[in-house]
Amino acid sequence: MYPGPLIEANEGDIIELTVINNLRASGTTIHFHGLHMRGTPWNDGPVQIAQAPIMPNTNYTYRFEAYPAGTFYWHSHMDALQQSRGLKGPIVIHRKEEPFAKMYTEEMVIMVSDEWRDPESCFKIDGAMPGNPVCSDAKYASFNGQWGDGTDTYPYPLLTVKPGKCYRLRWINSGSSAENFIITISGHNMTLIAVDGVPVKATQVKSFNIHNGERADVVVCMDQDPGYYLVTAEYDYGCRMLRGKGFPVPGFHPVEACRWYAFLRYAGTDADPPRPYRPWYPDFEVPRGTGGGSDPDPTTGAVFDTTVREGWSVTEPLHAAPLAPEPDLRYYVTLGLKGPTDVRPDNVPGTRGRWYSDLEDRRMSWTNPLTPVLHTKGKCGAEGVPITNVPENVTTIELVINNLSPTEHVMHLHGGYFRVINTAKFEWCAIDKPECFMMPQGLNPCPEEDRANGDLNHTWQWLPDYRPNVDKHPIRTPWIKAPLYWGCKYNEGKDKPHQNLQTPLYKDTLSVWQRSWSVVRLEATNPGMWLFHCHLQPHIPLGMMMVFNVKPSLQPPIPETVPTQGPCPVWSWADKYERMAEEYHRKARAVGKAYGTGFGKGPAKH
């Protein structure tokens, strides 16, 4: 079954979910993306943070409060491969008092995901990605696990709806490596009512940009003539590759298509289904619906996109709560790469460093701890873990996130919301402008005081005379080396006046534009060890994670049923540690040897 089963509950319910691991040679864990796990931080799911793996032929029961309300999803948090191969499914927590209940009578969950030819060959756990600075080999995008091109073998996915009914469409981007999808529906108004589960003021939109891990709820009324209506998920990054407006990535395997389609099908329609189309550049032939759905263009409205100011400012929280002028504490977080990197033309093997998301003055890449950090409060076996210990008296934190890389990063926070108070506005920077991507620092238009460098050991073999070609991406010489990791950092004096403290959106996932910055506020009131990481799956095994240790004195004791492992004592078990922990440690070593992971073997060496 793909996607996995829907978990549905009412706000405040207690959910019990038993995971039986029938995988032959791999442990697993489940993360409930967007749920806050109040009082049960050990059930948050990320391996070696909240728990050790659930071993093969064993089971574990998660028990937690259904909070907050909204649209979420569950997925494996064991490694990058399990989620990418389909270990995921939707979650709907119904609000006690739904503010938009009168706008719709029906609901539908739509999980959209990029699907890959061979995720295992794409995600390099050892940190080396020979020849490729990016891993982009998407075959198609699926809608609720279905993909099609209109042929008899692969018909288009159909979202069948009842004529005359209004639907709440709960969109979930459960993708792997594609940063985003721009969603449009032809011939129908869409009213945005929730973002990442939080109600917003109802706003008509003609499209919305939903990034990896984000959710968006829209109301669509089926008030058109019976027929088929085009639903488009556009991976805009891939579209620029196909049009030749991106950058010439050596060894890059361009996506075969960048727009994937489904159709709203009015129940009872007798029209023939839409015919196949050719997705290859330069044609971009768009399939047409039938009857009233023959127009492929969406209706009018705003464009919702949280990566840019004008995109996320089209709406605001339904119940706004203004923020204080200053936080209790401010952290500067840098996104980048460390270690030697040499990206070369053609398919010449290069080297790839380690990603990090960490405090500006530390820049530590993640290494798995010996024992889950929540179980030890980070005081044993966690020397390679970037842990930020939040002072006990701090309740509000501001994160200034500077992305010093040519890649967009979709940052996800466990254990609570943050509020987006500011993002960069780079008029010079757009997805089809090479200055944003792999071009050298000499083309950086930032003023000197706004410029920041990542690790200067990273170089890009740049083709200075590159010209887009509609048929292919030519590889020509000469290539020259240039710095790859730099960005335009946040400048408090110039940028702070543009912040929004009155009506900032609540989010748990946010895309930070390449060579750019964002500023968010969060409340450090939920005791636990909470992960903050890039949600693009290849970046997880490459170390782009950090942990906030919140209210350690109030963190509840770890139940003895929670899987653990490693040589470190569980702080709340006392003399029972030896009996429990060593048993899991032995199992972890056996599975790690069979599966080729580092679990049970201590920190990886780089």
N, C-alpha and C positions, 0 to 999 in steps of 0.2 A: 504494500500500500504506500503510494507516494503521491502527495505528502502524507505524513502520518496523521493519526486521528486528531480531531478537534477536541481540545479541552475547553469545556464551557461551564461557567459557574456564575453565581451572583456575588457581588461585592461583599466581602466579609465572610464568605463561606470558608470552611477549612477543606482543603484539597488533599487527598491521599492518593498517591500515584506510585505504583510499584513497577520498577524497571527490572525486567528479567533479561540478563545479558546472554543471548545465544550466539554471539559472535565467537568464532572458533579460536582466535588468537589475539584478541584485543580487548582491553578494558574499555569502559565507556563512562561518560557522565552526561547529565542533562542540565542545561541552563534554561531558565524560564525568562526569556528576554523581555525586560521591561517591568517585571514584577519586583517589588522592593524587598521581599523576604524579611519583613519586620519581625524581629525576635527569633528568626531561624536562619542566620547567615550561613550556616553549614550546608543549607540546601540550595544555595545559589548556583552550584554546579561546576564552576571552572576547576579543572583538575589541578591539583597541587596548590590550590588556593583555599577553596572551601572543603575539598575532600580529595581522597585518593580514588583511583579508578574502581568502578564496579567490575570485578573480575569475571572472566568467562565462566558460565555455568553457575553464577551466583545472582543474587538480586538485592535490591535496596529499595526501601519505601521512602519517598519524599513526602513530607507532611508540612504544609505551609498555608498561610492566609491568602485568600484571593484578593490581593490588593496591589496596586490601585485598580480601578475599573478602566476598561478600554480594550483596544485591539493589540495583541501581543503575539509572540510565537515561541515555541520551544525548539531547542536544537542541541545537538551534541556539543560539548565543550571539552572534548578529549584531545582532539587535534583538528587540523584543517581539513583532513580528508573525509571524516565521517559526515559532517554537515554537507559537504560538497557532493557526497554520494547519496544524499537523500534522508539523513537521519534528522528530520525536522517536521514540525506540524504547527497548526494555528492554535491560538488561545483567545477566547473571548470572555471577558469578565463584564457582566452587565451591571450598569450603574443603578443604585437604589432609586434615584430620581433622574430619569433621562431627560435632559433639557430639550432634545429635538424629537421626542417620541411622536409628536403629531405630524412630522414631516414625512414619515415612511411607515409602511406596513410589513415590508419584507426585508430580509437581510441576506447578504451573500459575502463569503470570505473569498478573496482572490489572492493567492500567493504567486508572485512572479519571481522567477529565478533564472540566472544565466546557467547554462549547462555546458560542460566541458568534455572534450574528447577523451582525455585521460588525466583526471585530476592528480593522480599519483606522480606522473612524470612532470607535471606543472609545478607542484608545491615541493620545493627542495628543502627538506628539513635540516640538512647540514649547513645551510646558508650559502651554498654556491649555486649560482644560476648561470652556467656557462653560456656566453654569447648573448644572452637576453637581459636587458635591464628591466623589462616587464615580461610578465607571462600572460599573454593574451591569445588564447586559442579557443574562444567561445564558438560552439557549434550552433546553438540556438538558445532562445529563451522559452521557458515553459510557463503556462498559465494553469495553476493547480495541477502541475505535473504533466500537462499535455502540451505537445508542440505539433505544428503541422504547417505545410506549405500549400495546401489545397489539392494535393494529388489524392488519388484513390488510396494510396498506401498511407499517407500522412495527411488526413483532412485537417482543416483549421479547427482549433479548439473552439467550442461553442459555449457561451454563457447564456443559457436559456432563461428567459424572463417572462413574466405574465403581463400581457398588455394592460395598460391602465393602472398598473401598480407602481408605487414609488419604493425604491430599494435603497437601503444603506449598504453601500459597497465598501467592505473593509479590506483595503489594499495592504499587503505586506510584501516588502522587498526582502525575500529570504535568500538573496544571491550569495555567490561565492567570491568572485573576484571583480566583476563589473561594478564600477562605482555607483551607477545610477540607472534608472529608467525614467524617461519622460512619458507620462501616460496621457493619452487623449482618447475621447470617444466621439465618433462622428455623429452629428445631427442631434445631440442631446446636451442640455444644460447639466453641469455638475456643480453641486454646492458643497464646498469643503466645510466639514463640521468638527473634525478632530484631527490632531496631529500627535503622533506617538502616544495615543490613548487619551490625550487631554482635550476637552472641548474648546473650540475656538469660535469666535463670532462667525456666523454663517456667511460665507463669501462665495459668490459665483466665480468659478475658474474655468478657463478653457483648456488648461493643462496643469499638471503638477509634477514636480521633479521629486521622485522618491528614491532616496539613497539606500545603500546596503544597510539593512537592519532597521530602516525607518518604516513607519506605518502612517497611512492617511485614510481617513474615512470621508467618503463623499456620498451625497444623496443624488440619485438619478431617477427621474420619473419616466416611465415607459409610455410616453404620450404621442409617439409618432406612428406612421403607417406601419402595418406588419411588414417584416422583412429582416434583413441582416444588416447590422450596423458595425462598422469597422472600429476595433479597439487596437490601439497601437502602443507598443512599449519600445521606445527608441533609446538605444544606448549611444548617446551623442558623442562620447569619446571615440567609439568605434566608427561612427559615421564620418568623422573628420579623417580617420585613417583611410577609409575607402575613397573619399573625395580627394585625397592627396593634400589636404590642408593641415595635416598634423605635422609630425616630425618624422624623419627617416630613421626608424629604429633598426639597427643592424640585427639581422637574424630574426626579425619580428615576423610572425605569421599573422597577417591581417585577418580580422574576422571576415567570414564569408558574407555576412549581412549584419546590419546594425539596427534594423527595424524588424520586429516580429509582431505577428498579428493574431488576434482572436476576433470573434464576432459575437456581439449581442444578437441573440436569435429570439425573436418574438414567438412564443409558443403558439402553435396553430398555423404558422405561415406555410404556404404551399409553394413558395418560391424555391428555385434550385439553389443549392449552396454556392458560395463564391468560387470562381475558378482560380487555378494556380497563377502565380506571378513569378517574375524573374527578379530576385533581390540583388543581382550583381551590379556593381558600378560599371558604366555611368548611367544605366537606365533608371534605376530606382522606380520601377513600375509599381504603383500602389494598387493592391487589389481593391475592387469596388464592391460595395454591397448591392442590394437589390431594393426596388421600390423606393421608399423614403430614405433608405440608407445608402443611396448611390453617391452622395457627396462625401468624400473622404475627409473633409475639413471639419474640425470641431466648431462648436458655437463660440460666441464671444465671451470674454471674461478676463480675469486677471491670470497671471502666470505665477504659481506658487513655487518658490525655490529657496531653500534655506541657505544656499551657498553665497547669496548676494543680498545686499541690503534691500534693494527694491523688490526682491523675491519674497523674503520672509516678512516684510512690512505690509503685505497686502491684507493680513489679518492679525488678530491679537487674541489673547486668552479670553474666553467667555467671562471668566471671573478673574480680573486682573488684581494683582497685589503688588503695589509699588515697592521697590527695593530702596534700602538705605543708600545714602550717597557713597559710603565707603564700606568695604567688607571688613571682617575681623582680621583676615589674613589674605595675602595675595601671593600666589605662586606663578612663576614664569615657567611654562612647559615648552620644551623644544621637540619637534618631530624631525627626525633625520636618520642618517645612516653613519655607522662607524666601522672602522677596520678598512683594510685596503680594498679598493674597488677599481676595476679597469674594464670598461665596456668597450668592445672593439667592433670594427665593421665586419660585415658578412657573418659567418658563423665561427669566427676565430674564438676559441674558448677564452673567456675572461674570468674575473673573480668578482664575487659579490660579498659585501660586508654584512653587518647585522643592523637591522632597524632598531630604533629606540623611540620611546615616548617617555620623557623623563624631565626632571627639573633641569633648568638651563645650566646650572653649575655642576651637574652630575653626569648627565647623558649616559646612563647605564642601560645596556641592552639586557633583556630578560634571560635568565638562566633558571631552569626548573629547580626549586628547592628540594632538599632531601625528604622533607616532611611537609604536608600542607601548612602554609603559613598561618592560617587561622588557628590551627591546632597548637601552634607554638608561640603565637603572637609575634612571629617573625624573629624570634630570639635564638633560633637554633637551625642550622642547615640552610640558611637563607642568604648566604654571603653574596650570591649573584643575583639577588632579587631587588629591583628598585622599589623599595618601600618608603612611602612618605608618612611619617608619624605625625598626625594632626594633633596639636596641643588640645588637651581635654577641655579647656575653657573656650575654644573656638567653635562657633556655630555657623558662620558664613564664610565661605572661601571664594575668592575670585581666581579663575585660571586664565592667564593670558597665554594663548597657544600660538606659537610661532612655527609655521611649517617651512623648514629650510630644505625643501626637496622639490623636485620637478613633478611630484606625484600627489594627487589628491588623496587625503586620508580621511576615512569615515570613523570618527571617534565615538565610542560607546562607553557609557558609565553604568556600572552595576550598582544596585542598592539605592537608587533615588534619581530624581530629576536634576538637571541644571537649567538655568535660564539664559537665553542668548541675548546679551546686552549690546554686542558690537561685532561687526565683521568688516573686513577690509573692503574698500571700494577702489578697485584698480581699473580705471577706464582703459588702460593700455593692455589689460590682460583679458583674453578671451580664449575659448578652447581652440579656436583656429588660428591663434597667434603664437608663433613658435617661441617668443620670448618667455612664455609661461612654462615651457617644457624643458627641452634638453639643450637650450642654447647657452653659450658661455656667459660668464659674468660681465663681460664687456658690453653686452647688449642690455644689461640691467638698467632700467630707467629710474630706479629708486634714487632719491637723494642720498648722499654719502652717510648722513646721520641715521638713515632708516635701513641701511644695508647690514645684513648679518650673514656670516658664513657658517656652513656646516663643516664637516671634516674635509680639509683640502686635499686629502689623499685620494679622494674620489675624482676620477676623470672620465670624461666622455669623449670618444673619438668622433669629432664633429665634422660634417661635410659642409664646408662654407658655401659652395656654389650650388647647393641642392635646389632643384626646381621641381615643383609638383608635376606629376604626370598622371593623366587620367587613366592610364592603362595599368601602371605598376609603379612601384617605388624603386627607382634605380639606385644602385650602389655605385658611386663614382669616387675617384680619388681627386685631389689629395684629402686625407683625413688629418685633422689636427686635434691635439689634446686640449681640453678646457675644463675648468672647474664645473662640477655637476651640482653640488649641493650648496645652495645659497637661497636667500629669500629677502622679502621686504618686511621687516619686523614691525610690530606695534610701536607707535610713537605716542606716548601718553600725552604729551603737550598738544599734539595736532589731532589725535584721534579720539581722545576722551570726550571732547565736546559733542561728538556724534552718538554717544552711547544712549541706549534706551533703558531707563530705570523705571518707567511708568507702566509699560505694557509688554515686557519681554515674553517671548514664547517659552513654555515649558517643553523641554526635550530630554531624551536620554541618549539620542544619537544625533551627531552633527558632522557634516562633511566640511573639512577645512581645505579651502582651495590651495592648489600648489603655489609655493613661494609667497604665501599669504598668511593671514592671521585671523583668529576669532577670540572673543572674550566672553566667558560664561561665568555665572554665579551659581553656587550650589550650597545646600545646607548640610553641614556635617553633624547630623543629629541621629543618624541610624547606626547604632553600634555594629561594627563588623570590619572585615577586610574586604574592601570593594575595588574591583578591577576597573581600570581605565585603559582602553586599548583600541587599536585600529581594528575595525570589523572586516576589512578585506582579508579573506582567509589566507592567502600566501604570506601576509605580513605577520601572522600570529607565530608560526614556528620560527620566523626570523627575528623574534624578540621584541615586537612593538607593543609592549605592555608595561604598566606600572600599577602599583597598589596604594590605595589610601587606607591607612590604619586609623579608623574613626572610633573614638570613645573606648579605648581598650579596657578601661576599668569597668565599663558597663556591658562588655560583651558576655553573653550567656555561656555557661559551660557547654562543652561539646558532648552530645549524647554518645553512649558507648556503641550504638549501632552504626554510627557514621564511619564509612571506610577511611582508614588511615594507613600510613606506611612510613618506613624510614627509621633511622636510629634515634630520632628526637622524641622526648616524652611529650605526651599531650598534657597541656598545662592543667586541665581540670580533672584528669583521671587518677592522679596520684599513683598508688601502688598497683592499680589495675593495668597500667600501661604495658608492662612486659607481655602479659597474656594476649592482649588484643593487637597491639601495633606490630609485634614481630610476626604474627600470623599473616597479616596483610603484606608485610614487607617481603616475606618469602614468596608469596603468590605474585607480587609485583615483579620480582626478579625473574621468575619463570616466564611470565607473559612478556616482559621486556625483551628477554632473549629471543623468544619466538617471533615477536613482531618487529624487532629491530628498533625499539624506542629507547629513550634514556630513563624510563621510569624504573626505580629501584636500583639505579646505577650511580646516582649522585649527579652533581652538576656536569653539564657537557663542557668540554674544553674547546676553546676557540683560538 
